[in-house]
C-alpha cells in the first residue's frame, strides 16, 4: 500500500514537471527536435505512459489554438505549427477546443492581410460565371428592407355640435390628428451572399441581384446589416450576415486595388 502511494506521488510530480516544461517549450508556438527529446526523457524518467500524457497533449493543442487566434488572424506559419503539433501528439480536432468556423475566418483574414484572396468552390450555387471569374466567398444571408409601421393615431382640436332638430346635431370646429410610427428591418428573402473577383451578388428563393464592384458608391457594416449604396439606386441594399468581417475585407480589397 505504501509503495502504491509512493509511486502515485512520484508519477504525479513527474506529470506536473512534464506539463510545466511542455508549456514552457510551447511559448513560441512550436516544438523543435531538442525540446521533443527533452520531453521524451522526462516522460521516461517519470515512467509516464501515453495514456498519462494524453490530457497534457490535448491541453497543449488547446493552448496553441488559443494563442494563434488571439490577434484575430492565423498566418500560414501558425497553421503549419498547429498541424505539426497535432500530428506529433496524435491529437485530432475533436480532442480539443478547435473551432472550424473560427479557424476558417481567422485563416482567411491572415491571407487577406498578405493580399491573397481565398479561392473557394461552391458546387450548388448555380450561378453563371463570367470569363475568368473566381469566387472568393459565399455565406448565408438575408435580404432586408426598412419598413415603417404606424403604432398610434392621436386625434385633437376644438370641436362641438349644435342641435338642429329632433335627434339631429350639426358638428362644428376642426379635427386634427397626428401619427406615431416606427421603423424596423423586415426580411424580404433568405439565401446566400457571394463575392467573386468581378461581382457581388445575392441568390435567394425569390430575389437575386448581381453587379460589378465598380457600381458600388459606398458600403458600411453595422450590427444588423451590410448597407451597399449602388449606382442608380436611391435606397441602399441591405443584407444581414452572421459575420461581416471577411466579406467587408474582401470587398474593400477589391475596390481599393
C-alpha positions as CSV (number, residue, x, y, z in Angstrom):
1,X,0.0,0.0,0.0
2,X,2.8,2.4,0.9
3,X,4.6,1.6,-2.3
4,X,1.4,2.3,-4.3
5,X,1.0,5.7,-2.6
6,X,4.7,6.5,-3.2
7,X,4.6,5.5,-6.9
8,X,1.4,7.6,-7.3
9,X,3.0,10.7,-5.8
10,X,6.2,10.3,-7.8
11,X,4.2,9.9,-11.0
12,X,2.0,12.9,-10.1
13,X,5.2,15.0,-9.5
14,X,6.7,13.8,-12.8
15,X,3.4,14.6,-14.7
16,X,3.5,18.2,-13.2
17,X,7.1,18.7,-14.3
18,X,6.3,17.4,-17.8
19,X,3.3,19.8,-18.1
20,X,5.3,22.8,-17.0
21,X,8.1,22.0,-19.4
22,X,5.7,21.4,-22.2
23,X,4.0,24.8,-21.6
24,X,7.4,26.5,-21.4
25,X,8.5,25.0,-24.8
26,X,5.3,26.0,-26.5
27,X,5.7,29.7,-25.6
28,X,6.9,30.2,-29.2
29,X,4.0,28.0,-30.6
30,X,6.1,25.0,-31.7
31,X,8.4,22.2,-30.6
32,X,11.9,21.7,-32.0
33,X,13.7,18.4,-32.0
34,X,15.8,19.2,-28.9
35,X,12.6,20.1,-27.0
36,X,10.9,16.9,-28.1
37,X,13.9,14.8,-26.9
38,X,13.8,16.5,-23.5
39,X,10.1,15.8,-23.1
40,X,10.7,12.2,-24.0
41,X,13.4,12.0,-21.4
42,X,11.1,13.5,-18.7
43,X,8.3,11.0,-19.6
44,X,10.7,8.1,-19.4
45,X,12.3,9.1,-16.1
46,X,8.8,9.6,-14.6
47,X,7.5,6.3,-16.1
48,X,4.8,8.3,-17.8
49,X,2.9,6.3,-20.4
50,X,1.0,7.6,-23.4
51,X,-2.3,7.4,-21.5
52,X,-0.8,9.5,-18.7
53,X,0.2,12.3,-21.2
54,X,-3.0,12.4,-23.4
55,X,-4.6,15.2,-21.4
56,X,-1.4,17.2,-21.4
57,X,-1.1,16.9,-25.1
58,X,-4.7,17.9,-25.7
59,X,-4.3,20.9,-23.5
60,X,-1.1,21.8,-25.3
61,X,-3.1,21.9,-28.6
62,X,-5.8,23.9,-27.0
63,X,-3.3,26.5,-25.6
64,X,-1.7,26.7,-29.1
65,X,-5.0,27.3,-30.8
66,X,-6.0,30.0,-28.3
67,X,-2.6,31.7,-28.8
68,X,-2.7,31.7,-32.6
69,X,-6.3,33.1,-32.7
70,X,-5.7,35.8,-30.1
71,X,-5.0,38.5,-32.6
72,X,-7.9,37.7,-34.9
73,X,-5.9,36.2,-37.7
74,X,-3.9,32.9,-38.4
75,X,-0.8,33.0,-40.5
76,X,0.4,30.1,-42.7
77,X,3.3,29.6,-40.3
78,X,0.9,29.3,-37.3
79,X,-1.4,26.9,-39.2
80,X,1.6,24.7,-40.0
81,X,2.8,24.8,-36.4
82,X,-0.6,23.7,-35.1
83,X,-0.9,20.9,-37.6
84,X,2.6,19.6,-36.8
85,X,1.9,19.7,-33.1
86,X,-1.4,17.7,-33.6
87,X,0.4,15.2,-35.8
88,X,3.3,14.7,-33.3
89,X,0.9,14.2,-30.4
90,X,-1.6,12.3,-32.5
91,X,-4.4,14.6,-31.4
92,X,-7.4,15.3,-33.6
93,X,-9.5,18.4,-33.9
94,X,-12.3,16.8,-31.9
95,X,-10.0,16.2,-29.0
96,X,-9.6,19.8,-28.0
97,X,-11.2,23.2,-28.3
98,X,-10.6,23.5,-32.1
99,X,-13.4,25.5,-33.8
100,X,-13.5,25.1,-37.6
101,X,-15.6,28.3,-38.1
102,X,-13.1,30.4,-36.1
103,X,-10.2,28.8,-37.9
104,X,-11.7,29.4,-41.4
105,X,-12.4,33.1,-40.6
106,X,-9.0,33.9,-39.0
107,X,-7.0,32.0,-41.6
108,X,-8.8,33.8,-44.4
109,X,-8.2,37.2,-42.6
110,X,-4.5,36.2,-42.4
111,X,-4.4,35.5,-46.2
112,X,-6.2,38.8,-47.0
113,X,-3.6,40.7,-44.9
114,X,-1.0,39.4,-47.3
115,X,-3.1,40.4,-50.3
116,X,-4.3,36.9,-51.0
117,X,-8.0,36.4,-51.5
118,X,-9.5,33.0,-50.9
119,X,-10.4,30.8,-53.9
120,X,-13.3,28.5,-53.0
121,X,-15.6,26.0,-54.6
122,X,-19.4,26.2,-54.1
123,X,-20.9,23.4,-56.2
124,X,-24.6,24.1,-55.5
125,X,-24.5,27.9,-56.1
126,X,-25.9,27.6,-59.7
127,X,-24.5,31.0,-60.9
128,X,-23.4,31.6,-64.5
129,X,-19.9,32.9,-64.1
130,X,-18.2,35.3,-66.4
131,X,-14.9,34.6,-68.1
132,X,-12.0,34.3,-65.6
133,X,-14.4,34.9,-62.7
134,X,-13.3,33.3,-59.4
135,X,-15.5,33.0,-56.3
136,X,-13.8,34.3,-53.1
137,X,-16.6,34.0,-50.6
138,X,-20.1,32.6,-50.1
139,X,-22.2,32.7,-46.9
140,X,-25.8,32.5,-45.6
141,X,-27.5,35.9,-45.9
142,X,-30.9,37.6,-45.6
143,X,-32.0,40.4,-47.9
144,X,-33.6,43.1,-45.7
145,X,-35.8,46.2,-46.2
146,X,-36.7,49.1,-43.9
147,X,-40.4,49.2,-43.2
148,X,-42.4,51.9,-41.4
149,X,-45.5,51.0,-39.3
150,X,-48.0,53.3,-37.7
151,X,-48.2,52.5,-34.0
152,X,-50.8,55.1,-32.9
153,X,-53.1,57.8,-34.3
154,X,-53.7,60.8,-32.0
155,X,-56.8,63.0,-32.6
156,X,-57.1,66.6,-31.3
157,X,-58.6,70.0,-32.0
158,X,-61.6,72.1,-30.9
159,X,-65.0,70.5,-31.9
160,X,-68.6,71.0,-30.9
161,X,-72.1,70.2,-32.0
162,X,-75.4,72.2,-32.4
163,X,-78.9,70.6,-32.1
164,X,-80.8,71.4,-35.3
165,X,-83.7,69.0,-34.9
166,X,-85.0,66.1,-33.1
167,X,-82.2,63.6,-32.9
168,X,-80.1,65.6,-35.4
169,X,-76.9,67.5,-34.4
170,X,-74.5,69.5,-36.6
171,X,-70.8,69.2,-35.8
172,X,-68.7,72.3,-35.9
173,X,-65.0,73.0,-35.4
174,X,-62.0,71.2,-36.9
175,X,-60.5,67.8,-36.0
176,X,-56.7,67.3,-36.4
177,X,-54.6,64.1,-36.0
178,X,-51.0,63.1,-35.7
179,X,-49.4,59.7,-36.1
180,X,-46.7,57.8,-34.1
181,X,-44.7,55.4,-36.2
182,X,-41.5,53.3,-36.0
183,X,-39.2,51.6,-38.4
184,X,-37.9,48.0,-38.4
185,X,-35.9,45.7,-40.7
186,X,-38.1,43.2,-42.5
187,X,-36.7,40.1,-44.2
188,X,-37.5,40.0,-47.9
189,X,-35.7,36.8,-48.7
190,X,-33.1,34.4,-47.4
191,X,-30.2,32.9,-49.4
192,X,-26.5,33.4,-49.9
193,X,-24.3,36.4,-50.5
194,X,-21.5,35.6,-52.9
195,X,-18.3,37.5,-53.8
196,X,-16.1,36.9,-56.9
197,X,-13.2,38.8,-58.3
198,X,-15.6,40.7,-60.6
199,X,-19.0,40.9,-58.9
200,X,-21.0,40.9,-55.7
201,X,-24.3,39.1,-55.7
202,X,-27.2,37.6,-53.7
203,X,-29.1,34.5,-54.6
204,X,-32.4,33.8,-52.8
205,X,-35.6,31.9,-53.2
206,X,-37.4,34.9,-54.7
207,X,-34.9,37.7,-55.2
208,X,-31.5,37.9,-56.8
209,X,-29.0,40.6,-57.7
210,X,-25.5,40.8,-59.1
211,X,-23.4,43.7,-60.2
212,X,-19.7,44.7,-60.6
213,X,-17.8,46.3,-57.8
214,X,-17.5,49.5,-59.9
215,X,-21.2,50.1,-59.3
216,X,-20.7,50.4,-55.5
217,X,-20.5,54.0,-54.3
218,X,-20.0,53.0,-50.7
219,X,-20.7,50.2,-48.2
220,X,-20.9,50.1,-44.4
221,X,-21.5,47.3,-42.0
222,X,-23.5,47.6,-38.8
223,X,-24.6,45.1,-36.2
224,X,-27.8,44.5,-38.2
225,X,-26.9,44.7,-41.9
226,X,-24.4,45.4,-44.6
227,X,-25.5,48.5,-46.4
228,X,-24.5,48.8,-50.0
229,X,-25.1,52.0,-51.9
230,X,-25.3,51.1,-55.6
231,X,-25.1,53.5,-58.6
232,X,-28.6,54.3,-60.0
233,X,-30.4,53.1,-56.8
234,X,-31.9,55.6,-54.4
235,X,-32.0,53.4,-51.3
236,X,-29.2,51.2,-50.2
237,X,-29.2,47.4,-50.5
238,X,-29.4,45.8,-47.0
239,X,-28.0,42.3,-46.4
240,X,-27.8,40.7,-43.0
241,X,-25.0,38.2,-42.3
242,X,-23.8,36.1,-39.4
243,X,-20.3,37.8,-39.6
244,X,-19.3,40.8,-41.6
245,X,-15.5,40.9,-41.2
246,X,-14.3,38.7,-44.0
247,X,-16.9,39.9,-46.6
248,X,-16.1,43.5,-45.9
249,X,-12.4,42.9,-46.1
250,X,-12.8,41.2,-49.5
251,X,-15.0,43.9,-50.9
252,X,-12.6,46.6,-49.6
253,X,-9.6,44.8,-51.0
254,X,-11.1,44.5,-54.5
255,X,-12.5,48.1,-54.6
256,X,-9.2,49.6,-53.4
257,X,-7.0,47.7,-55.9
